Amino acid sequence: MSERHDGRRPDQGRPILIEMGTSPYAEGSCLISTGNTRVLCTASVAEGVPAWRERSGAGWVTAEYAMRPRATHTRSGRERNGPKGRTQEIQRLIGRSLRSVTDMRAMGQHTITVDCDVLQADGGTRTAAITGACVALELATRWMMHEGLVERSPVREKVAAVSVGIVDGLPCLDLDYREDSSAQVDMNLVATESGGLVEVQGTAEGDPFPRRDLDQMIDLGMAGIETLLAAQARALSGR
């Protein structure tokens, strides 16, 4: 296989590190690093649910996403008047991903909000946020069990996400910013540990791409997600 600009193989993800308990006041927290991308994920538990959900007898999981002003090479302004389109899209994706693996009825009438703050961005911020948010969510539900708020963990299984794409004609896993900005195809893949697909976001940046490339990228992404799930498991077990 050909090497990429940073020496990785096409099927090789960036180094991943998940540091636990990085925000001591939150019910669950972690700092996830994938290469030079770093995202702080905090999960907060609150009693009650949104008004539209009160009669459901179930809880709610939601997410918010933000990028620190100097997370990139140039400063970006704070979104003081509410999240913009891209931010809204990403935080909805994170929320959908977490809810896909959560038993809302097992939560009771509680809301868990997972905040994902990008401290440093080098591509793959939304996928790192999903992977880290799942860890923070698991820690928060462990806290709920310890406090007697729930009888069992509402998290049915883990979920993780990774980027894939075609760079210089070659399918590659876990794109950094340099690769992402020049890719012919850019895709984000979200999947569960049982192999279920939660979301596939794929875009041709120029010419359309054939179905065989899609299948190859999904296979590449699923293999990468297995590595991320293993990293989550190690972090949650304290190894």
N, C-alpha and C positions, 0 to 999 in steps of 0.2 A: 504494500500500500504506500501511496505517496504521503509525505509529511506536510503538515500545515505550517503556517508562518511561525507558530510558537513551538513547533517540534512534535505536536500531537499527531497520532494517527487519525484518519477520518472517523473511526468508530470510538474514539477516546474522548471522554468528558474531561472537564477541568477538575482540578483537585477540589474536594468538598470538605468543609469543616462546619460542624454544628456545635456551637457553644451553648450550654444550657443555663437557665436561670439568670440571664444577663440583665433583666429588669426586675429587681427584687420585690417591687410593690404589686406587680401584675400576678394574677393567678397562674399564668403560664407564659413563659417567654424563652426565646432563643435568638441567637445571632447566627445567621447562615451565611457562609462564604462559598461562592463557586468561582474559583479563580479570583479575579479582582472585583467581582460584584459582591457587595455585602448588604444584607437586608436584616434589620432588626424587627422581629415579630413578637408582639405582645398580645395575649388573650385576656380579656376582662370579662368577668362574670357579673351579671346584674339580675336582680329579681324582677320578674315581669317580662312581658313581651309587647311588641307593637300592638296598637289598638285593634288593627284589622285581624290579629291572630288570637285575641283573647279567648274566644269561644272554641278554639280548636283543641284545647287541652294539651297542646304541644309547645315546645320551646322554639327558639330561633337562633340561627347562626348567621352572622353577617361579617363583612370585612371592609376596611378602609385602607387606602394605599396612598402614599405620598413619597415624593422624591425631595431630599434635602437640597437646598439651593445650590450647593457646590458639590453635588454628587458626580457631576460630569466636568469636562475640561473648562467649560465656561459656566458662569452663574446663571441659574434660571430663577425667575421670580416666584414667590410663594403664591399659592392659589387662595388668596384671601377671600374671594367672593364665591367660594364653593369649587368643587372639583370640575375640571374641564373634561372635554369629551374623551380623551385618551385615558385620563385617570379614572373616570366613571367606568369605562369599558374594562379596565384592569381590575378594579375592585369588585365589579360584578362577577368577573371570571373567578376571582379568588373565592368569593362567597359561594358561587355555584359549586365549585370544586369541593369545598368543605362540607356543604350540605349533602353532596352526593354520597358521603360516607358516614353521615350522622343520623342516628335514630332520634328524631325530634321529640317523639313521645316519651322516650326514656329520659329526656332532659327536664321534663316538667315545665312549669311556667318560668323558665329562665332564658335570658338572652346572653349569648357569648359574642362579643365583638373582638375580632382579630385585627389589630393595626399593623400594617406592614410599611415600614419606613426605610426607604433606600438610602443608605449612607454613602455608598460608592457604586457607580454604575459602569459596567463594562460589558453590556449585553446580557440578555436573559434575566432581567430584573423581575418580570412577572412570573416566570417559571420558578426562580429561586424563592420568590415570595410565597407561592403556593406550597412548595416543599417545606419551607420553614414554618408557614402558618399551620400546617397539619401537626407539626411537633408541638407548637404552642397550644393548639386546641387540645391535644392529648394530655398535656400537662394540666391544663385548666380543668378538664373533666376528672383527672385524678384528684385534684384539689376538691372538686365537688363531692366525690365519693368519700374522701377523708372527712369532710365537713358534714356528711350525712344528708346532703342535698339531693343526691340521686342514689339509687340502689346498685346500679351497674353502669359501666362506661357506655355513654351514648355513641362512642366512636366505633363503628362496625369494623372498619379496616382503614389502612393508611392510603393516602393519595399523594402523588408527586407529579412533577411536570418538568419537561426539558424542551429545549429548542433543537430543531434540526433544520437543515437547509442544503441547497446545492450551491457550492462555491467553486468557481472556475470549472464547472461541469462535474464536480465530485460531491456526492452526498456526504455531509459531515454532521457530526453530533455536537451539540452544546456550543453554539456559535458565540464568540465574543463580539465586541462592537465592530472591530475591523472587518470581521467576516460578515457580520449581519448587514453592515452598510453597503457591501458589495455583492451580496448573494443574489443569484438568479431566482431562487425560490427560498422563501422564509416560512417556517412552520413552527407552531407551538403545539405540543402534545401533552395532554393531561390524562393520567390513567391510575387505576387502583391496583392494590397489590394482588387482587384476584384476576387481574388482566383486563378488567372492564375499561372501556374508553369513556372518559367524561367529556372531553372536548378535543377537537382537531381544528386548528386554525392554520390554514395554508394559503399562501398567496404567491402567484407568479409576479415577479417584479418587472418582467419583460415579456418574452415569448411564453405561450402556454407550455406546460410540461406534461409528459405522457403519464398514463396510469401506472406504468411500471415504476416510475420514479416515486410516485406517491407510496406505493406498497413498500418500496425499499426504505424510504424515509420513516415510515411507520415502524417497520421492523427494527431499524436503527434506534429510533426513539424509545421503543419498548424495552430494548436491551439496556439503554441508558437509564431508564426509570427503575429498572431492577437494582442498579447500582445505587441510585438515590434512596430507594426504599431500604436497602441494607444499611446505608448511612444513618437514616432515621432510626432504625431498630437499634443500632449500636449506641446512638446518643441517648435514646430513651431507656436503654438497659444500663447506662452508666459505663459502657466499655469504651 
